[in-house]
């Protein structure tokens, strides 16, 4: 596995473990944390960010191992967008 993909997998695993610990402490918390995946506005923002980064990676001729970071960044952008648009 290329180093960028491995590093990205470690970061994603840490986020999943964080959600699991939050779920153990407060049932239903993981569903609230990962609810941005089904929310249209954050999903669109994250997808747009991934698209821009993939085009930039291709244009710069960078290693496609960086694609994993682009997808993780899009996921985090979707999460932040959901937090900013959440009415609660």
N, C-alpha and C positions, 0 to 999 in steps of 0.2 A: 504494500500500500504506500503510495507517495506521501512524503512528510506533510504537505499541506492538507491532504485528506485526513490523515491520522490526527493531526492537531484539531481540525474541525470536528471530527468525530468525538474527541475528548471533550471539547467545549459543549457540544450538543448533549453528551452523556451527563455532564455536570448539570445542565439545565433540567434534564429529565429527573435526575436524582433530587434536585432542589424541589421540583414539583411533587415528587413522591413523598418527601419529608413533610412538605406543607399539607399534603393530603392526609398523612397520618395524624398530624396535629389538629387539623380542622377539616373534617370530611366535606367534600364538595369544592375545596379550594383549587384542586388541579383542574377541574372542569371550568372554573372561572378563569384560571390563568391561561388555559389553552383554548378558550372560547373564541379568541381572535381568528382562529383558523376558519371558522364558519361565518364570520362577519364580513360582509362584502367590501366595505371601505378599506379596512386594514389589509385584506387579502389582495385587493387591487393595488394598494400602495407597495406592498411587498413584492408583488409580481412585476410591477413597473421598475422597481429598484433592481431586481434580478435581471430583467431585460437590459437595462442600461449597463449594468456591470458586465454582462456576458458580451455585449457589443464592444465594450471597452477592452475586455480581455482579448477578444478576437482581433480588434484593430491594432492593439499593441503587440500582438504576437506572443503573449505570455503563455506560460504553461497552463494547460487545462486543469491541472490539479487545483488551481485557484478558483475553479468553478464551484467547488465545495464551499469556499469562503463566500462567494457571491450568493449562493443559496442560503447560507446561514445568515448573512447580512440582511437578505430580504425577509427572512423569518423574524429577525429581531426588529426590523423596521415595521413589519406588520404588527408585532406585539406593542411597540411604542405607540403606533398610530391608534391602536385599539385603546390603550391607556389614556390617550389624549382625547378621544372621542367618547369614552365611556361616561354616561350620564351620572353614574353613582359616585 
